[in-house]
């Protein structure tokens, strides 16, 4: 049996299907570290961490911010079931920066009633969203354009 030449990639959140494409390579943020997948990969099931997922079609790479969930890898298919997933061009930078600031403020408070793990995860997610959003070439992003339009500045 011949090895597959492409992977069918599907990225799904509880809200919607984010990606359904045929790709050449995927790098996934697993809970034990990042791992790469090429066509013909050995089957596996992995839990996901907060991180940057990218996939390649030809010479072009596409980036997403991912948080928690599971990845199923088969020789010809990768299925990502993520709690959160957002394409780089869809990230609202202003919202991500506000979330980062809120999380940093919570973590800096010496109060004992703060859920530090929740604040730490919120900070990780906002930092990852900002990192992934910086991957979009050309500056303007859909999330940023939408925010400008909604506030009457665009």
Secondary structure, 3 states (H helix, E strand, C coil): CCCCCCEEEEEECCCCEEEEEEECEEEEEECCEEEEEECCCCCEEEEECCEEEEEEECCEEEEEEEEEEEEEEECCEEEEEEEEEEEHHHCCHHHHHHHHHHHHHHHHCCCCCCCHHHHHHHHHHHHHHHHHHCCCCCCCCHHHHHHHHHCCCC
